[in-house]
């Protein structure tokens, strides 16, 4: 089975993978990018799901940065007799979990800044004229970025002059919320 955490408060990846499994997971090996949770919050502990589904071995990319979980999920699995390997594809796991890690360790959101500018450093002709500065490749990249974020922030002047859609059209994904900054 394969799974991911689709929405806040919904099933975590492990439970989703079990739900999507076509075979009995008895004695299976699990590959997980982030240490499974071991406490009850909006969902039951994922360590319990791994234990109750008789998983025999788990490969984990990185420890959960949440201080309430960090290392304790690994401990719970080992205590249940599950063989645990930590650090598989560690760089990829860190990159994938970077926004979550920042939020867990600092309480701050992960923010991406994207600016289009001319080779000489200008962002347009003037404050009242709409002009396209980038090509198709940059447009596709921008739409891919949009599909990976919760919201997009633009200034009032950009909203008035460009009236951008701020939607995902050149990539698969959900449209982010639109936020306009104004004094």
QUISULWO-V364281 format. One record per residue. N is the residue number from 1. RES is the residue in one letter. SS is DSSP state (h for helix, s for strand, l for the rest). PSI is psi in whole degrees, -180 to 180 (999 if undefined). NEAR is the number of other ideal C-beta (glycine too) atoms within 10 Angstrom. Layout:
# QUISULWO-V364281
n = <N N>
res = <RES RES>
ss = <SS SS>
psi = <PSI PSI>
near = <NEAR NEAR>
This chain:
# QUISULWO-V364281
n = <1 2 3 4 5 6 7 8 9 10 11 12 13 14 15 16 17 18 19 20 21 22 23 24 25 26 27 28 29 30 31 32 33 34 35 36 37 38 39 40 41 42 43 44 45 46 47 48 49 50 51 52 53 54 55 56 57 58 59 60 61 62 63 64 65 66 67 68 69 70 71 72 73 74 75 76 77 78 79 80 81 82 83 84 85 86 87 88 89 90 91 92 93 94 95 96 97 98 99 100 101 102 103 104 105 106 107 108 109 110 111 112 113 114 115 116 117 118 119 120 121 122 123 124 125 126 127 128 129 130 131 132 133 134 135 136 137 138 139 140 141 142 143 144 145 146 147 148 149 150 151 152 153 154 155 156 157 158 159 160 161 162 163 164 165 166 167 168 169 170 171 172 173 174 175 176 177 178 179 180 181 182 183>
res = <X X X X X X X X X X X X X X X X X X X X X X X X X X X X X X X X X X X X X X X X X X X X X X X X X X X X X X X X X X X X X X X X X X X X X X X X X X X X X X X X X X X X X X X X X X X X X X X X X X X X X X X X X X X X X X X X X X X X X X X X X X X X X X X X X X X X X X X X X X X X X X X X X X X X X X X X X X X X X X X X X X X X X X X X X X X X X X X X X X X X X X X>
ss = <l l l l l l l l l l l l h h h h h h h l l l l l l l l l s s s s s s l l l l l l l l l l l h h h h h h h l l l l s s s s s s l l l l l l l l l h h h h h h h h l l l s s s s l l l h h h h h h h h h h h h h h h h h l l l l l l l l l l l l l l l l l l l l l l l l l l l l l h h h h h h h h h h h l l l l s s s s s h h h h h h h l l l l l l l l l l l l l l s s s s s l l>
psi = <157 144 165 162 102 -35 153 128 -11 179 141 172 -42 -47 -41 -41 -42 -42 -30 0 138 -11 161 127 5 124 20 168 134 139 120 132 -24 136 132 144 155 18 158 125 -117 -17 160 164 134 -28 -39 -41 -41 -42 -48 -23 11 42 136 -23 141 131 125 133 -47 158 151 129 -11 118 -26 -16 -37 110 -25 -30 -43 -45 -45 -40 -44 -41 -30 2 13 132 125 133 124 137 10 129 46 -43 -43 -40 -43 -44 -43 -37 6 -47 -43 -42 -42 -45 -44 -38 -22 -18 5 151 160 125 134 132 133 125 136 130 160 165 -27 13 9 149 9 -177 -50 -177 -9 4 132 130 141 122 -20 170 -169 -39 -44 -37 -45 -41 -43 -43 -36 -42 -45 -37 -11 3 163 -32 159 133 128 163 161 -42 -41 -42 -43 -44 -48 -28 56 146 -36 34 169 113 -29 12 161 144 176 149 134 162 150 129 130 125 126 149 999>
near = <17 9 17 12 17 10 6 6 8 11 20 22 19 27 21 18 23 20 11 11 14 5 7 9 18 9 10 18 13 24 14 22 19 25 28 28 23 19 15 9 12 9 16 15 20 28 26 17 23 26 17 12 19 13 24 14 14 25 16 24 21 22 17 22 18 19 10 11 23 14 13 20 26 22 12 23 24 12 10 15 8 19 12 18 12 14 12 15 15 13 10 12 20 15 12 15 18 11 15 15 19 15 14 16 11 10 7 8 11 13 10 10 5 11 6 13 11 12 6 5 6 11 12 18 11 8 10 9 9 12 13 10 14 12 8 8 8 13 15 13 14 19 16 14 16 23 17 13 19 11 12 19 15 14 12 11 14 18 15 13 16 15 9 12 10 20 15 19 12 14 15 8 14 12 13 18 11 14 11 14 11 8 4>
